[in-house]
Amino acid sequence: MEAPRLDRTAFRAGSFADADDHYRHDWRHATPAERLRAARYLISVAFRFELNNPPRLDRSVFSVRAWPRG
């Protein structure tokens, strides 16, 4: 399945009520898997990485440590 493309030229000014109606219409009927797929796509666009090739965690910055006993 091909990833959806984000149309950056599409925009329409509207009211908050219109935005709420649009949100309810589109996402209320979406399955949780569809919602997660859309969120993953938007994150990939925001952080500029390929959808099928996300960045790896830099383990030199993050590490696991044991809590001190006592």
DSSP file (Angstrom, degrees, kcal/mol; ACC not computed):
  #  RESIDUE AA STRUCTURE BP1 BP2  ACC     N-H-->O    O-->H-N    N-H-->O    O-->H-N    TCO  KAPPA ALPHA  PHI   PSI    X-CA   Y-CA   Z-CA
    1    1 A M              0   0    0      0, 0.0     2,-0.3     0, 0.0     0, 0.0   0.000 360.0 360.0 360.0 132.3    0.0    0.0    0.0
    2    2 A E        -     0   0    0      1,-0.1     3,-0.1     3,-0.0     0, 0.0  -0.579 360.0-112.3 -81.0 139.4    1.4    3.4   -1.0
    3    3 A A        -     0   0    0     -2,-0.3    -1,-0.1     1,-0.1     2,-0.0  -0.420  37.8-104.4 -68.6 143.1    1.6    6.0    1.7
    4    4 A P        -     0   0    0      0, 0.0     2,-0.4     0, 0.0    -1,-0.1  -0.336  32.1-125.9 -66.9 151.7   -0.7    9.0    1.4
    5    5 A R        -     0   0    0     -3,-0.1     2,-0.6    -2,-0.0    -3,-0.0  -0.808  15.2-127.0-100.4 140.3    0.8   12.2    0.1
    6    6 A L        -     0   0    0     -2,-0.4     2,-1.0     1,-0.0     3,-0.0  -0.775  15.5-145.8 -88.3 119.1    0.3   15.5    2.1
    7    7 A D    >   -     0   0    0     -2,-0.6     3,-0.8     1,-0.2    -1,-0.0  -0.748  16.8-177.1 -87.0 101.9   -1.1   18.2   -0.1
    8    8 A R  T 3  S+     0   0    0     -2,-1.0    -1,-0.2     1,-0.2    -2,-0.0   0.550  77.0  61.3 -78.1  -7.5    0.6   21.4    1.3
    9    9 A T  T 3  S+     0   0    0     -3,-0.0     2,-0.5     2,-0.0    -1,-0.2   0.633  81.2  95.8 -92.2 -15.3   -1.3   23.7   -1.1
   10   10 A A    <   +     0   0    0     -3,-0.8     2,-0.3     2,-0.0    -3,-0.0  -0.647  47.4 143.7 -82.2 123.9   -4.8   22.7    0.2
   11   11 A F        -     0   0    0     -2,-0.5     2,-0.4     2,-0.0    -3,-0.0  -0.961  22.2-179.4-158.2 140.7   -6.1   25.1    2.8
   12   12 A R        -     0   0    0     -2,-0.3     2,-0.2     2,-0.0    -2,-0.0  -0.950  25.0-132.5-144.7 123.1   -9.5   26.6    3.6
   13   13 A A        +     0   0    0     -2,-0.4     2,-0.3     1,-0.0    -2,-0.0  -0.508  41.7 152.3 -72.6 140.5  -10.2   29.0    6.4
   14   14 A G        -     0   0    0     -2,-0.2     2,-0.1     3,-0.0    -2,-0.0  -0.911  41.8 -84.1-155.7-179.2  -13.1   28.1    8.6
   15   15 A S     >  -     0   0    0     -2,-0.3     4,-2.0     1,-0.1     5,-0.1  -0.397  40.1-108.0 -89.5 169.7  -14.6   28.4   12.0
   16   16 A F  H  > S+     0   0    0      1,-0.2     4,-2.4     2,-0.2     5,-0.2   0.848 121.2  56.3 -65.0 -33.6  -13.8   26.3   15.0
   17   17 A A  H  > S+     0   0    0      2,-0.2     4,-2.4     1,-0.2    -1,-0.2   0.910 106.5  49.2 -65.1 -41.5  -17.3   24.7   14.7
   18   18 A D  H  > S+     0   0    0      2,-0.2     4,-2.5     1,-0.2    -2,-0.2   0.916 111.4  49.4 -62.0 -42.6  -16.4   23.7   11.1
   19   19 A A  H  X S+     0   0    0     -4,-2.0     4,-2.5     1,-0.2    -2,-0.2   0.895 110.7  50.3 -64.1 -39.6  -13.1   22.2   12.2
   20   20 A D  H  X S+     0   0    0     -4,-2.4     4,-2.6     2,-0.2    -2,-0.2   0.914 111.3  48.1 -65.1 -43.0  -14.9   20.3   15.0
   21   21 A D  H  X S+     0   0    0     -4,-2.4     4,-2.4     2,-0.2    -2,-0.2   0.908 112.0  49.8 -62.9 -42.0  -17.5   18.9   12.6
   22   22 A H  H  X S+     0   0    0     -4,-2.5     4,-2.5     2,-0.2     5,-0.3   0.920 111.7  48.9 -62.5 -44.2  -14.7   17.9   10.2
   23   23 A Y  H  X>S+     0   0    0     -4,-2.5     4,-2.5     1,-0.2     5,-0.5   0.936 112.8  46.8 -61.2 -47.8  -12.8   16.1   13.0
   24   24 A R  H  X5S+     0   0    0     -4,-2.6     4,-1.1     1,-0.2     5,-0.2   0.892 113.8  48.3 -64.0 -39.3  -15.8   14.3   14.2
   25   25 A H  H  <5S+     0   0    0     -4,-2.4     4,-0.5    -5,-0.2    -1,-0.2   0.926 119.4  36.4 -67.9 -44.5  -16.8   13.2   10.7
   26   26 A D  H  <5S+     0   0    0     -4,-2.5    -2,-0.2    -5,-0.2     3,-0.2   0.939 126.0  31.0 -77.1 -47.6  -13.4   11.9    9.6
   27   27 A W  H ><5S+     0   0    0     -4,-2.5     3,-0.6    -5,-0.3    -3,-0.2   0.666 103.1  71.1 -94.6 -16.6  -11.9   10.4   12.8
   28   28 A R  T 3<<S+     0   0    0     -4,-1.1    -1,-0.2    -5,-0.5    -3,-0.1   0.866 106.7  40.2 -65.6 -34.1  -15.0    9.1   14.6
   29   29 A H  T 3  S+     0   0    0     -4,-0.5    -1,-0.2    -5,-0.2     2,-0.2   0.425  93.9 104.7 -96.2   0.4  -15.4    6.3   12.0
   30   30 A A  S <  S-     0   0    0     -3,-0.6    -3,-0.0    -4,-0.1    -4,-0.0  -0.572  72.5-120.3 -81.8 145.0  -11.7    5.5   11.6
   31   31 A T     >  -     0   0    0     -2,-0.2     4,-2.2     1,-0.1     5,-0.2  -0.395  27.5-108.2 -75.3 160.4  -10.4    2.3   13.2
   32   32 A P  H  > S+     0   0    0      0, 0.0     4,-2.4     0, 0.0     5,-0.2   0.872 121.8  55.0 -57.1 -36.0   -7.6    2.6   15.8
   33   33 A A  H  > S+     0   0    0      2,-0.2     4,-2.2     1,-0.2     5,-0.1   0.897 107.5  48.9 -64.5 -39.8   -5.2    1.2   13.3
   34   34 A E  H  > S+     0   0    0      2,-0.2     4,-2.2     1,-0.2    -1,-0.2   0.889 110.9  50.7 -66.3 -38.8   -6.1    3.9   10.7
   35   35 A R  H  X S+     0   0    0     -4,-2.2     4,-2.4     2,-0.2    -2,-0.2   0.916 111.7  46.9 -65.0 -43.1   -5.7    6.6   13.4
   36   36 A L  H  X S+     0   0    0     -4,-2.4     4,-2.6     2,-0.2    -2,-0.2   0.891 110.6  52.7 -65.9 -39.1   -2.2    5.2   14.3
   37   37 A R  H  X S+     0   0    0     -4,-2.2     4,-2.0     2,-0.2    -2,-0.2   0.910 111.5  46.4 -61.9 -42.6   -1.2    5.0   10.6
   38   38 A A  H  X S+     0   0    0     -4,-2.2     4,-2.5     2,-0.2    -2,-0.2   0.903 112.4  49.9 -66.9 -41.1   -2.2    8.6   10.1
   39   39 A A  H  X S+     0   0    0     -4,-2.4     4,-2.3     1,-0.2    -2,-0.2   0.910 110.1  50.6 -63.8 -41.8   -0.4    9.7   13.3
   40   40 A R  H  X S+     0   0    0     -4,-2.6     4,-2.1     1,-0.2    -1,-0.2   0.901 110.9  49.4 -62.7 -40.7    2.8    7.9   12.2
   41   41 A Y  H  X S+     0   0    0     -4,-2.0     4,-1.9     2,-0.2    -2,-0.2   0.930 110.8  48.8 -64.0 -45.7    2.6    9.6    8.8
   42   42 A L  H  X S+     0   0    0     -4,-2.5     4,-2.5     1,-0.2    -2,-0.2   0.872 110.6  51.4 -64.6 -36.7    2.2   13.0   10.3
   43   43 A I  H  X S+     0   0    0     -4,-2.3     4,-2.5     2,-0.2    -1,-0.2   0.901 108.3  52.0 -64.8 -40.6    5.1   12.5   12.6
   44   44 A S  H  <>S+     0   0    0     -4,-2.1     5,-2.0     1,-0.2     4,-0.5   0.869 111.9  46.4 -64.9 -35.1    7.3   11.4    9.7
   45   45 A V  H ><5S+     0   0    0     -4,-1.9     3,-0.5     3,-0.2    -2,-0.2   0.917 113.1  49.2 -70.4 -43.2    6.4   14.6    7.8
   46   46 A A  H 3<5S+     0   0    0     -4,-2.5    -2,-0.2     1,-0.2    -1,-0.2   0.882 120.3  35.2 -64.8 -39.1    7.0   16.8   10.9
   47   47 A F  T 3<5S-     0   0    0     -4,-2.5    -1,-0.2    -5,-0.1    -2,-0.2   0.348 107.9-124.4-100.5   6.1   10.4   15.2   11.6
   48   48 A R  T < 5 +     0   0    0     -3,-0.5     2,-0.3    -4,-0.5    -3,-0.2   0.915  61.3 131.8  54.7  55.7   11.4   14.7    8.0
   49   49 A F      < -     0   0    0     -5,-2.0    -1,-0.2    -6,-0.1    -2,-0.1  -0.952  63.5 -94.5-129.9 157.7   12.1   11.0    7.9
   50   50 A E  B >   -A   53   0A   0      3,-0.5     3,-1.2    -2,-0.3    -5,-0.0  -0.419  30.2-128.8 -69.1 142.2   11.0    8.3    5.5
   51   51 A L  T 3  S+     0   0    0      1,-0.3    -1,-0.1    -2,-0.1    -8,-0.0   0.867 108.7  40.4 -60.8 -38.9    8.0    6.5    6.7
   52   52 A N  T 3  S+     0   0    0      1,-0.2    -1,-0.3     2,-0.0    -2,-0.1   0.380 118.0  49.5 -92.8   4.4    9.6    3.0    6.2
   53   53 A N  B <  S+A   50   0A   0     -3,-1.2    -3,-0.5     3,-0.0    -1,-0.2  -0.504  73.7 179.6-140.6  68.3   13.0    4.1    7.5
   54   54 A P        -     0   0    0      0, 0.0    -3,-0.1     0, 0.0   -10,-0.0  -0.285  38.6 -92.1 -70.1 157.8   12.5    5.9   10.9
   55   55 A P        -     0   0    0      0, 0.0     2,-0.2     0, 0.0    -6,-0.0  -0.332  41.6-117.2 -68.1 151.8   15.6    7.2   12.7
   56   56 A R        -     0   0    0     -3,-0.1     2,-0.3     1,-0.1    -3,-0.0  -0.560  31.3 -97.7 -88.0 154.7   17.3    4.9   15.3
   57   57 A L        -     0   0    0     -2,-0.2     2,-1.1     1,-0.1    -1,-0.1  -0.548  33.6-125.7 -70.6 129.1   17.5    5.8   19.0
   58   58 A D    >>  -     0   0    0     -2,-0.3     4,-1.6     1,-0.2     3,-1.3  -0.674  24.6-170.8 -78.8 102.2   20.9    7.3   19.9
   59   59 A R  T 34 S+     0   0    0     -2,-1.1    -1,-0.2     1,-0.3    -2,-0.0   0.584  78.5  69.7 -75.2  -9.3   22.0    4.9   22.7
   60   60 A S  T 34 S+     0   0    0      1,-0.1    -1,-0.3     3,-0.1     3,-0.1   0.709 107.7  38.5 -77.0 -18.5   24.9    7.1   23.5
   61   61 A V  T <4 S+     0   0    0     -3,-1.3     2,-0.4     1,-0.2    -2,-0.2   0.822 118.7  47.5 -95.4 -40.1   22.4    9.7   24.9
   62   62 A F     <  +     0   0    0     -4,-1.6     2,-0.3     2,-0.0    -1,-0.2  -0.860  67.3 166.3-107.5 137.0   19.9    7.4   26.5
   63   63 A S        -     0   0    0     -2,-0.4     2,-0.5    -3,-0.1    -3,-0.1  -0.941  33.5-117.7-143.5 165.7   20.9    4.5   28.8
   64   64 A V        -     0   0    0     -2,-0.3     2,-0.4     2,-0.0    -2,-0.0  -0.916  31.8-178.9-108.1 128.6   19.3    2.1   31.2
   65   65 A R        -     0   0    0     -2,-0.5     2,-0.2     0, 0.0    -2,-0.0  -0.952  25.9-118.8-127.0 148.1   20.4    2.3   34.9
   66   66 A A        -     0   0    0     -2,-0.4     3,-0.0     1,-0.1    -2,-0.0  -0.583  32.8-111.2 -82.1 145.8   19.3    0.2   37.9
   67   67 A W        -     0   0    0     -2,-0.2     2,-0.2     1,-0.1    -1,-0.1  -0.512  39.1-103.5 -71.3 143.1   17.7    1.9   40.8
   68   68 A P        -     0   0    0      0, 0.0     2,-0.3     0, 0.0    -1,-0.1  -0.470  36.1-128.7 -67.9 139.0   19.9    2.0   43.9
   69   69 A R              0   0    0      1,-0.2    -3,-0.0    -2,-0.2     0, 0.0  -0.638 360.0 360.0 -87.7 143.2   18.8   -0.6   46.5
   70   70 A G              0   0    0     -2,-0.3    -1,-0.2     0, 0.0     0, 0.0   0.459 360.0 360.0 160.2 360.0   18.2    0.5   50.0
